[in-house]
């Protein structure tokens, strides 16, 4: 995915979730990054910085947490490079969990996506279809 596709997807997901949960704007958003299908060949140096700028500066909603699961071993190297670029507030909200089972400590099952052990049915295709209706 390109940076633009990720940014567009984040905004579409945010729109979709705000339609599903009335108090979304008050409660804030938890972003779950599932690295399960990631391959190092997909990594582009500009990608993390642009994505973090989107999260820190462009999302019009409070980001409560960013939870990473299924991260590859190379993640710790990349994360150590990126971490200094983050604001203190965002850095404190990042959690590297590894095992998706740990997500249940931060997200209630009704709001946790089904592929990660929760009950919330969501797919990017469904999100795109629903948000295009707006």
C-alpha positions as CSV (number, residue, x, y, z in Angstrom):
1,X,0.0,0.0,0.0
2,X,1.1,3.5,-0.7
3,X,1.1,6.3,2.0
4,X,-1.9,7.8,0.3
5,X,-3.8,4.5,0.4
6,X,-3.1,4.1,4.1
7,X,-4.2,7.6,4.8
8,X,-7.4,7.2,2.8
9,X,-8.1,3.9,4.5
10,X,-7.6,5.5,8.0
11,X,-10.1,8.2,7.1
12,X,-12.6,5.7,5.7
13,X,-12.3,3.4,8.7
14,X,-12.7,6.4,11.0
15,X,-15.9,7.4,9.1
16,X,-17.3,3.8,9.2
17,X,-16.6,3.3,12.9
18,X,-18.1,6.7,13.8
19,X,-21.3,5.5,12.1
20,X,-21.3,2.3,14.2
21,X,-20.6,3.9,17.6
22,X,-22.4,7.0,18.6
23,X,-19.9,8.2,21.2
24,X,-16.9,7.6,19.0
25,X,-15.8,11.3,19.0
26,X,-15.9,11.4,22.8
27,X,-14.3,8.1,23.5
28,X,-11.5,8.3,21.0
29,X,-10.0,5.7,18.7
30,X,-7.7,2.8,19.3
31,X,-5.6,1.9,16.2
32,X,-4.6,-1.7,15.9
33,X,-1.6,-2.4,13.6
34,X,-1.5,-6.1,12.6
35,X,1.8,-6.9,11.1
36,X,0.9,-10.5,10.3
37,X,1.2,-10.2,6.5
38,X,4.1,-7.7,6.5
39,X,7.3,-8.5,4.5
40,X,10.4,-6.4,4.7
41,X,10.3,-5.9,0.9
42,X,7.2,-3.8,1.4
43,X,9.0,-1.4,3.7
44,X,9.5,2.1,2.3
45,X,11.5,4.7,4.4
46,X,8.9,7.5,3.9
47,X,6.0,5.3,4.9
48,X,6.4,5.4,8.8
49,X,7.0,9.1,8.9
50,X,4.0,10.0,6.7
51,X,1.7,7.6,8.6
52,X,2.7,9.0,11.9
53,X,2.2,12.6,10.6
54,X,-1.3,11.5,9.6
55,X,-2.0,10.1,13.0
56,X,-0.5,13.0,15.0
57,X,-1.6,15.9,12.9
58,X,-4.4,15.1,10.5
59,X,-6.9,12.7,12.2
60,X,-9.8,14.7,13.6
61,X,-10.3,12.3,16.5
62,X,-8.4,11.6,19.7
63,X,-6.1,8.6,19.4
64,X,-6.2,6.7,22.7
65,X,-3.8,3.9,21.8
66,X,-1.9,2.4,18.9
67,X,-1.5,-1.3,19.5
68,X,0.9,-3.4,17.5
69,X,0.5,-7.2,17.1
70,X,2.2,-9.9,15.2
71,X,5.1,-7.6,14.5
72,X,8.2,-9.1,12.7
73,X,11.6,-9.2,14.4
74,X,12.8,-6.2,12.2
75,X,10.0,-4.1,13.8
76,X,12.1,-3.3,16.9
77,X,14.9,-1.9,14.7
78,X,12.5,0.3,12.7
79,X,10.6,1.3,15.8
80,X,13.8,2.5,17.5
81,X,14.4,4.8,14.5
82,X,10.9,6.1,14.4
83,X,10.3,6.5,18.2
84,X,12.3,9.8,18.4
85,X,10.1,11.3,15.7
86,X,7.0,10.9,17.9
87,X,5.6,13.4,20.2
88,X,5.7,12.4,23.9
89,X,1.9,12.0,24.1
90,X,1.8,9.7,21.1
91,X,4.9,7.8,22.2
92,X,3.1,7.1,25.6
93,X,0.1,5.7,23.7
94,X,2.0,3.1,21.7
95,X,2.0,-0.5,22.9
96,X,3.8,-3.3,21.3
97,X,1.9,-6.4,22.3
98,X,3.1,-9.2,20.1
99,X,0.4,-11.7,20.7
100,X,-3.1,-10.6,19.5
101,X,-4.6,-12.3,22.6
102,X,-3.3,-9.3,24.6
103,X,-5.6,-7.0,22.7
104,X,-8.4,-8.0,25.0
105,X,-6.6,-6.1,27.8
106,X,-7.2,-2.8,25.9
107,X,-10.3,-3.5,23.6
108,X,-13.6,-5.0,24.6
109,X,-14.6,-8.0,22.4
110,X,-17.6,-6.2,20.8
111,X,-15.3,-3.5,19.4
112,X,-12.3,-5.8,18.6
113,X,-12.2,-7.0,15.0
114,X,-13.2,-10.6,14.6
115,X,-10.0,-11.7,12.8
116,X,-8.1,-10.6,16.0
117,X,-10.3,-12.6,18.4
118,X,-13.2,-10.1,18.9
119,X,-16.8,-9.8,17.7
120,X,-16.7,-6.7,15.5
121,X,-17.1,-7.7,11.8
122,X,-15.1,-5.3,9.6
123,X,-13.2,-5.5,6.3
124,X,-11.7,-2.7,4.2
125,X,-14.0,-3.7,1.3
126,X,-17.0,-3.2,3.5
127,X,-15.7,0.1,4.9
128,X,-15.1,1.4,1.4
129,X,-18.6,0.4,0.2
130,X,-20.3,2.0,3.3
131,X,-18.3,5.2,3.2
132,X,-18.9,5.7,-0.5
133,X,-22.6,5.9,0.3
134,X,-22.0,9.1,2.3
